[in-house]
């Protein structure tokens, strides 16, 4: 016996007949497992397909929000060089005589020209000892040397077996606490000499050498300002002497950081009385131009992200994941509103991006006319600074609105929370549907198993009756004729 039914969708027939030979008396009539599986699938699949489609849409939206958040964050990083007045407080320093002095300027250095005269460079002391017999490998005696450089002293022990001039030089160079005295053995036709050199410039950094054996074996290595006979001065310890704008000063170093606020002077040579060097500190417009160009480039990248998220690609007939999304449209409008605003810069000439050479292309991106920008910076630097970094400046406004949108209570976070809740609800729907289908499967299995038993019983009865009828005696109709 074969039986079939159709699912509620009216599509694929569901087979309920056993595919085995158990249709005989007492055998199974219905393939219960296969039937129940097909009926449950017919009920579950359409609902699960709907949930899966909704889940995919929500997941795509969550991913798109992440892309938008990343694009805004990247663009915001380009604003840090433009959104404060300090960002425009960038200076550069040049000099008319780099052989005598070079200069560098930090942010905030006062703009101006400064006359710098250099009469003497700072230098380190260098002492050359009298000649010692031999080539430096001859023993010169033992004891303890105390060396000092300025106010810092250290000791060197000269012991038997390590008491040559070479040994002394090596011991000085490796001594703990050595503040900057280097020792070298120099060979000459008259013998070996010990050369002591300071690594620190300045008149206060003089070298002194004393010994502990009271005029014994090491006395030939001693030196002080009052006992100079054992050494000749190859280079005197001296301070630099210079003047800035006629104000005289000295320095132990040739690198001077306190003469002009925010400016570091490096002395390299001397000047003549009638030809001082001129150090010029000016606004570093080239750096500002680079920062503005980087801002435009970053904005164009953001526009590209906006178009990918919310645009429509006609070549592939593909819509962006946030096409028509109110949040994306709102953020785009906010950004464009800041870009195209008129800013109170104190100048009626330079108060918009277009006025400084930043214009909009047909695709929504920006372009920079470097000539117009350079002219604006040289003509009215303060106005350009205010255009970007003022209280209502373009960069200041953009930074504020992006910060608000990216905050934990901003529109993006709010949308993300909503979508995450929706994703969780859809996941719960899948769990609930699975539970419902398990219950349906159990119920149908019970029902069709009972039916199967009944049908098997009826099949057995039918078989019995068929056999009974077949065994009845045949009535011959011709016997009464």
TIPA-862794 format. One line per field, with one value per residue (C-alpha): y, x negated, z negated; residue number from 1; residue in one letter. Coordinates in Angstrom, 3 decimals. Example, Ala and Ser with C-alpha at 12.3 -4.5 7.8 and 13.67 -1.06 7.14 Angstrom:
BEGIN
c2 = c(-4.500 -1.060)
c1 = c(-12.300 -13.670)
c3 = c(-7.800 -7.140)
nr = c(1 2)
rest = c(A S)
This chain:
BEGIN
c2 = c(0.000 3.452 6.742 10.324 13.764 17.323 19.965 23.098 25.045 23.022 22.252 19.062 15.874 14.142 10.352 8.321 4.799 2.428 1.851 -1.608 -4.922 -4.659 -3.953 -7.527 -8.503 -7.209 -5.002 -1.256 0.704 4.241 5.414 7.537 9.049 10.230 11.534 13.504 14.934 16.174 17.659 19.481 20.796 22.026 23.997 25.183 26.093 29.103 30.614 29.986 31.460 34.638 34.838 34.186 36.945 39.418 38.390 38.874 42.358 43.314 41.884 43.886 47.050 46.446 45.963 49.122 51.097 49.825 50.970 54.398 54.737 53.822 56.266 59.123 58.314 58.267 61.590 63.105 62.318 64.690 67.548 67.507 69.604 72.254 72.473 74.576 77.887 76.123 73.921 77.044 78.260 76.563 78.399 77.902 79.497 80.434 82.140 84.400 82.788 79.057 78.790 80.798 79.856 77.653 77.767 75.732 77.000 75.248 76.057 79.425 80.973 84.747 85.724 88.227 88.835 88.624 89.803 87.216 87.835 85.081 86.091 82.775 79.163 76.899 74.218 71.304 71.102 68.895 68.224 66.524 65.117 65.343 62.440 59.128 56.863 53.989 53.343 53.281 49.700 50.565 50.453 53.927 52.914 52.159 54.106 55.797 58.658 60.924 62.656 65.310 67.047 70.147 69.162 65.403 63.164 59.476 57.257 54.960 52.335 51.591 48.222 46.120 44.404 46.994 50.048 51.060 54.267 52.126 50.491 53.879 55.155 52.010 52.243 55.878 55.117 52.197 53.709 53.825 57.340 58.859 61.986 62.410 62.237 60.194 59.083 58.228 57.324 59.317 58.150 60.650 60.715 61.789 58.961 58.295 61.016 60.744 62.846 63.697 65.186 66.317 65.438 68.422 71.968 75.040 76.941 75.108 71.682 71.663 68.515 67.965 64.948 64.186 61.105 59.506 58.539 62.070 62.777 59.183 57.194 58.721 62.360 62.864 62.469 65.140 68.424 71.366 75.009 75.862 72.993 72.835 71.649 68.045 68.914 71.380 72.757 71.750 73.182 75.408 74.872 77.886 79.163 80.467 84.236 85.658 88.327 88.397 91.780 93.369 91.527 89.778 86.294 83.241 79.525 76.390 74.757 75.760 74.695 77.493 77.078 80.052 83.040 83.380 81.784 78.697 78.951 76.750 78.327 76.141 78.042 76.762 79.649 83.253 86.386 89.654 92.804 94.413 91.315 89.583 86.709 87.293 84.619 84.880 83.223 83.039 81.226 77.796 78.164 75.083 72.841 74.485 73.967 70.294 69.898 71.504 69.326 66.246 67.372 67.617 64.183 62.713 64.305 62.830 59.395 60.001 61.003 57.766 55.840 57.724 56.826 53.157 52.916 54.921 55.061 52.898 51.205 51.182 49.036 46.170 47.202 47.091 49.418 50.353 48.776 52.168 53.524 55.713 55.397 58.451 58.320 58.366 61.203 63.186 62.832 63.728 66.859 67.856 67.451 69.387 72.108 72.650 72.592 75.152 77.505 81.143 81.625 84.837 85.212 88.989 89.103 89.481 88.036 84.842 83.379 80.215 77.218 78.339 81.705 79.998 77.731 74.669 73.942 71.121 68.782 67.334 64.040 65.777 65.578 68.614 70.098 72.509 75.347 75.570 79.012 80.484 78.816 80.050 83.554 83.487 82.324 85.016 87.757 87.065 84.129 84.972 84.742 81.345 80.150 81.327 79.738 76.336 76.687 79.476 78.864 78.293 77.217 74.401 71.959 72.888 72.348 69.085 67.745 68.538 66.981 63.837 63.482 63.726 61.134 58.729 59.081 56.320 58.248 59.387 58.459 55.685 53.984 54.288 52.684 49.981 49.127 48.911 46.645 44.417 44.005 43.134 40.593 39.017 38.878 37.100 34.612 33.982 33.461 30.739 29.086 29.253 27.902 24.993 24.186 24.393 22.107 19.591 19.535 19.207 16.384 14.509 15.003 13.907 10.918 9.808 10.304 8.574 5.747 5.058 5.259 2.939 0.422 0.682 0.300 -2.668 -4.253 -3.610 -5.002 -8.174 -8.481 -7.960 -10.670 -13.060 -12.424 -12.849 -16.231 -17.224 -16.367 -18.263 -21.439 -21.513 -24.394 -23.489 -23.716 -25.442 -23.782 -26.689 -29.320 -28.464 -28.389)
c1 = c(0.000 -1.394 -0.188 -1.404 -0.625 -1.620 -3.256 -1.369 -3.282 -1.603 -4.905 -6.967 -4.978 -5.964 -6.333 -4.995 -5.219 -7.877 -10.540 -11.230 -9.493 -7.921 -4.496 -3.558 -1.398 -2.828 -5.391 -5.880 -3.634 -4.995 -8.663 -7.993 -11.474 -11.607 -8.022 -8.507 -11.820 -10.197 -7.184 -9.364 -11.626 -8.623 -7.533 -10.960 -12.833 -10.739 -10.832 -14.574 -15.287 -13.478 -15.482 -18.749 -18.001 -17.225 -20.360 -22.548 -21.108 -21.731 -25.267 -26.028 -24.727 -26.881 -29.949 -29.104 -28.896 -32.355 -33.688 -32.077 -33.499 -36.999 -36.782 -35.730 -38.456 -41.130 -39.929 -39.852 -43.539 -44.348 -42.701 -45.212 -47.675 -45.058 -42.442 -44.350 -46.177 -49.293 -49.215 -49.867 -52.552 -55.309 -58.551 -61.702 -65.120 -67.747 -71.108 -73.113 -76.416 -76.117 -79.903 -79.614 -76.209 -73.244 -69.808 -66.656 -63.330 -60.572 -56.874 -56.272 -59.647 -59.252 -59.336 -62.086 -65.681 -68.479 -72.102 -74.542 -78.263 -80.698 -84.111 -85.210 -84.109 -83.846 -86.496 -87.705 -91.099 -93.791 -97.123 -100.250 -102.745 -106.495 -108.248 -108.769 -111.635 -110.634 -107.537 -104.976 -105.636 -108.313 -107.441 -107.043 -106.309 -103.339 -100.921 -97.542 -96.603 -93.685 -92.246 -89.548 -87.531 -85.906 -84.454 -84.374 -87.283 -88.182 -91.157 -93.337 -95.495 -98.778 -100.115 -103.161 -102.841 -100.326 -102.510 -103.510 -102.266 -100.016 -98.586 -97.953 -96.101 -93.935 -93.176 -92.084 -89.766 -88.081 -87.926 -84.620 -83.363 -85.425 -83.374 -84.943 -88.752 -90.256 -93.880 -96.003 -99.688 -101.324 -104.680 -107.368 -111.029 -111.703 -109.692 -106.114 -103.698 -100.404 -97.646 -94.770 -91.652 -88.344 -85.095 -83.417 -83.885 -83.938 -86.391 -85.296 -86.069 -89.808 -91.878 -94.014 -96.195 -97.725 -99.463 -99.701 -103.348 -104.500 -106.669 -107.537 -107.379 -104.148 -105.031 -105.837 -102.126 -100.794 -99.274 -97.424 -96.835 -99.752 -102.041 -102.051 -105.606 -104.779 -102.379 -101.969 -98.483 -97.405 -93.907 -92.707 -89.429 -87.324 -83.775 -82.144 -81.774 -78.965 -76.304 -72.698 -71.279 -74.272 -73.764 -77.021 -77.019 -79.196 -78.471 -80.361 -78.867 -78.666 -75.019 -72.998 -69.326 -68.643 -69.703 -66.459 -63.257 -62.410 -65.600 -68.690 -71.931 -74.873 -78.158 -80.570 -82.981 -83.694 -82.404 -84.155 -83.220 -81.687 -79.864 -77.691 -75.458 -71.728 -69.416 -65.930 -62.985 -59.881 -56.579 -57.043 -54.474 -55.687 -54.775 -51.337 -50.807 -51.742 -49.311 -46.477 -47.221 -47.169 -43.809 -42.377 -43.739 -42.220 -38.870 -38.902 -39.476 -36.485 -34.324 -35.308 -34.185 -30.876 -30.286 -31.149 -28.805 -25.881 -26.246 -25.092 -27.447 -25.581 -28.250 -27.530 -23.985 -25.104 -23.899 -26.101 -25.194 -24.074 -22.333 -19.465 -20.616 -19.561 -22.636 -25.069 -23.180 -23.181 -26.934 -27.649 -25.520 -27.285 -30.733 -29.784 -28.174 -31.468 -33.483 -31.393 -30.782 -31.851 -34.182 -34.748 -38.494 -38.668 -39.174 -36.518 -38.939 -40.052 -37.037 -36.153 -38.074 -37.499 -39.095 -42.391 -42.383 -40.464 -37.611 -35.106 -35.250 -32.216 -32.561 -32.496 -36.229 -38.436 -41.382 -44.089 -45.473 -48.926 -49.621 -46.437 -47.096 -50.688 -49.545 -46.901 -49.453 -51.943 -49.293 -47.239 -48.598 -46.438 -43.224 -44.179 -44.975 -41.575 -39.835 -40.962 -41.707 -39.414 -36.487 -34.244 -37.051 -36.645 -39.020 -37.779 -34.135 -34.861 -36.813 -33.950 -31.203 -33.239 -34.079 -30.374 -29.410 -32.121 -31.389 -29.811 -26.549 -26.771 -24.625 -26.926 -27.050 -23.261 -22.727 -25.265 -23.498 -20.151 -21.514 -23.278 -20.007 -18.263 -20.953 -20.532 -16.741 -17.135 -19.500 -16.894 -14.269 -16.433 -16.778 -13.016 -12.273 -14.639 -12.823 -9.427 -10.563 -11.977 -8.591 -6.797 -9.097 -8.382 -4.622 -4.527 -6.726 -4.313 -1.269 -2.661 -4.142 -0.650 0.818 -1.849 -0.928 2.755 2.076 -0.173 2.632 5.178 2.786 2.446 6.246 6.618 4.108 5.892 9.288 7.859 6.446 9.707 11.829 9.473 9.883 13.714 15.187 16.204 19.905 20.502 23.469 24.096 24.723 28.428 29.019)
c3 = c(0.000 0.867 -0.538 0.003 -1.372 -0.402 -2.625 -3.626 -1.001 1.731 3.381 2.948 2.202 -1.024 -0.696 -3.598 -2.112 -3.300 -0.723 -2.090 -1.549 -4.994 -3.494 -4.136 -7.076 -10.309 -8.507 -8.626 -6.302 -6.868 -6.875 -9.979 -10.306 -6.690 -6.779 -10.006 -8.782 -5.573 -7.352 -9.915 -7.161 -5.213 -8.278 -9.479 -6.301 -5.209 -8.694 -9.106 -5.672 -6.739 -9.983 -8.116 -5.629 -8.382 -10.302 -7.234 -6.738 -10.376 -10.316 -7.170 -8.850 -11.936 -9.736 -7.786 -11.039 -11.958 -8.589 -9.044 -12.539 -11.332 -8.399 -10.682 -13.204 -10.495 -9.119 -12.602 -13.087 -10.213 -12.121 -14.991 -12.977 -12.200 -14.948 -17.497 -17.236 -18.550 -15.446 -13.386 -15.764 -13.786 -13.130 -11.113 -11.597 -9.018 -9.266 -6.976 -8.003 -8.621 -8.988 -12.194 -13.565 -12.686 -14.284 -14.771 -16.081 -17.992 -18.149 -19.725 -18.908 -18.394 -14.736 -13.901 -12.813 -15.364 -15.029 -16.414 -16.896 -17.905 -19.252 -20.752 -20.569 -23.575 -23.558 -25.656 -27.333 -25.870 -27.621 -26.217 -28.720 -28.481 -26.771 -28.535 -27.543 -25.302 -23.291 -26.088 -27.124 -29.689 -33.380 -34.903 -38.516 -40.738 -42.915 -42.650 -40.347 -41.131 -38.073 -38.042 -35.402 -36.770 -40.149 -39.523 -40.525 -40.196 -41.075 -38.981 -40.682 -38.906 -40.087 -39.372 -36.011 -34.808 -35.183 -31.654 -29.997 -27.811 -30.965 -32.566 -29.497 -29.369 -33.106 -32.784 -29.868 -31.670 -35.159 -36.998 -37.539 -34.722 -33.797 -30.359 -30.256 -27.439 -27.454 -24.413 -24.074 -21.275 -19.902 -18.892 -18.047 -21.607 -23.184 -24.287 -25.437 -27.337 -25.732 -28.072 -26.479 -27.940 -26.207 -27.893 -26.707 -28.947 -31.105 -34.260 -32.826 -33.427 -33.947 -37.039 -37.964 -41.349 -42.822 -46.255 -46.466 -47.381 -44.399 -43.659 -40.466 -39.103 -39.773 -36.106 -35.284 -37.684 -36.524 -38.059 -37.301 -39.582 -38.555 -34.772 -34.110 -33.165 -30.333 -27.515 -26.803 -23.317 -23.726 -26.543 -28.370 -27.468 -27.203 -24.066 -23.891 -21.807 -21.703 -20.505 -19.510 -21.217 -24.514 -25.449 -26.980 -27.529 -27.386 -28.353 -25.271 -21.629 -21.656 -23.214 -24.071 -26.331 -24.259 -22.251 -23.497 -21.444 -19.355 -19.586 -18.356 -17.401 -17.199 -14.563 -13.975 -14.794 -13.103 -12.414 -14.276 -11.207 -9.911 -12.503 -11.416 -11.094 -12.446 -10.964 -12.705 -10.525 -10.377 -8.831 -6.054 -4.205 -7.123 -7.359 -3.616 -4.009 -6.915 -4.933 -1.899 -4.144 -5.516 -1.988 -1.115 -4.286 -3.500 0.009 -1.524 -3.804 -0.820 0.905 -2.187 -2.240 1.406 0.883 -2.094 -0.755 3.015 5.903 8.346 11.671 13.314 10.917 9.957 6.326 3.584 0.647 -2.705 -4.090 -1.002 -2.196 -5.809 -7.836 -10.100 -7.177 -5.507 -8.747 -9.254 -5.620 -5.956 -9.185 -7.622 -4.486 -6.574 -8.397 -5.168 -3.352 -6.268 -6.346 -9.311 -11.201 -10.686 -10.942 -7.187 -4.534 -1.972 -3.668 -5.453 -3.485 -2.224 1.343 0.563 -0.335 2.722 1.518 3.923 4.519 7.510 9.283 7.387 4.004 3.367 2.691 4.570 3.396 5.472 3.915 5.366 3.912 0.553 0.370 1.246 -1.501 -4.075 -3.132 -2.890 -6.026 -7.996 -11.019 -8.971 -7.550 -11.046 -12.307 -9.309 -10.531 -14.253 -15.452 -17.804 -14.779 -12.449 -9.962 -11.673 -15.153 -14.183 -12.358 -15.328 -17.711 -15.601 -14.886 -18.574 -19.382 -16.763 -17.891 -21.613 -23.660 -23.678 -20.071 -17.100 -15.887 -19.298 -19.590 -16.179 -16.952 -20.217 -18.441 -15.713 -18.227 -20.128 -16.880 -16.058 -19.495 -19.054 -15.713 -17.291 -19.992 -17.284 -15.753 -19.160 -19.720 -16.252 -16.844 -20.090 -18.374 -15.574 -18.043 -19.779 -16.429 -15.412 -18.643 -18.265 -14.632 -15.351 -18.081 -15.849 -12.776 -14.801 -16.220 -12.723 -11.465 -14.147 -13.224 -9.517 -10.167 -12.206 -9.468 -6.913 -8.959 -9.244 -5.502 -4.808 -7.161 -5.583 -2.114 -3.077 -4.852 -1.853 0.390 -1.694 -1.581 0.508 3.985 4.824 8.116 9.748 12.190 9.502 9.223 12.926)
nr = c(1 2 3 4 5 6 7 8 9 10 11 12 13 14 15 16 17 18 19 20 21 22 23 24 25 26 27 28 29 30 31 32 33 34 35 36 37 38 39 40 41 42 43 44 45 46 47 48 49 50 51 52 53 54 55 56 57 58 59 60 61 62 63 64 65 66 67 68 69 70 71 72 73 74 75 76 77 78 79 80 81 82 83 84 85 86 87 88 89 90 91 92 93 94 95 96 97 98 99 100 101 102 103 104 105 106 107 108 109 110 111 112 113 114 115 116 117 118 119 120 121 122 123 124 125 126 127 128 129 130 131 132 133 134 135 136 137 138 139 140 141 142 143 144 145 146 147 148 149 150 151 152 153 154 155 156 157 158 159 160 161 162 163 164 165 166 167 168 169 170 171 172 173 174 175 176 177 178 179 180 181 182 183 184 185 186 187 188 189 190 191 192 193 194 195 196 197 198 199 200 201 202 203 204 205 206 207 208 209 210 211 212 213 214 215 216 217 218 219 220 221 222 223 224 225 226 227 228 229 230 231 232 233 234 235 236 237 238 239 240 241 242 243 244 245 246 247 248 249 250 251 252 253 254 255 256 257 258 259 260 261 262 263 264 265 266 267 268 269 270 271 272 273 274 275 276 277 278 279 280 281 282 283 284 285 286 287 288 289 290 291 292 293 294 295 296 297 298 299 300 301 302 303 304 305 306 307 308 309 310 311 312 313 314 315 316 317 318 319 320 321 322 323 324 325 326 327 328 329 330 331 332 333 334 335 336 337 338 339 340 341 342 343 344 345 346 347 348 349 350 351 352 353 354 355 356 357 358 359 360 361 362 363 364 365 366 367 368 369 370 371 372 373 374 375 376 377 378 379 380 381 382 383 384 385 386 387 388 389 390 391 392 393 394 395 396 397 398 399 400 401 402 403 404 405 406 407 408 409 410 411 412 413 414 415 416 417 418 419 420 421 422 423 424 425 426 427 428 429 430 431 432 433 434 435 436 437 438 439 440 441 442 443 444 445 446 447 448 449 450 451 452 453 454 455 456 457 458 459 460 461 462 463 464 465 466 467 468 469 470 471 472 473 474 475 476 477 478 479 480 481)
rest = c(X X X X X X X X X X X X X X X X X X X X X X X X X X X X X X X X X X X X X X X X X X X X X X X X X X X X X X X X X X X X X X X X X X X X X X X X X X X X X X X X X X X X X X X X X X X X X X X X X X X X X X X X X X X X X X X X X X X X X X X X X X X X X X X X X X X X X X X X X X X X X X X X X X X X X X X X X X X X X X X X X X X X X X X X X X X X X X X X X X X X X X X X X X X X X X X X X X X X X X X X X X X X X X X X X X X X X X X X X X X X X X X X X X X X X X X X X X X X X X X X X X X X X X X X X X X X X X X X X X X X X X X X X X X X X X X X X X X X X X X X X X X X X X X X X X X X X X X X X X X X X X X X X X X X X X X X X X X X X X X X X X X X X X X X X X X X X X X X X X X X X X X X X X X X X X X X X X X X X X X X X X X X X X X X X X X X X X X X X X X X X X X X X X X X X X X X X X X X X X X X X X X X X X X X X X X X X X X X X X X X X X X X X X X X X X X X X X X X X X X X X X X X X X X X X X X X X X X X X X X X X X X X X X X X X X X X X X X X X X X X X)
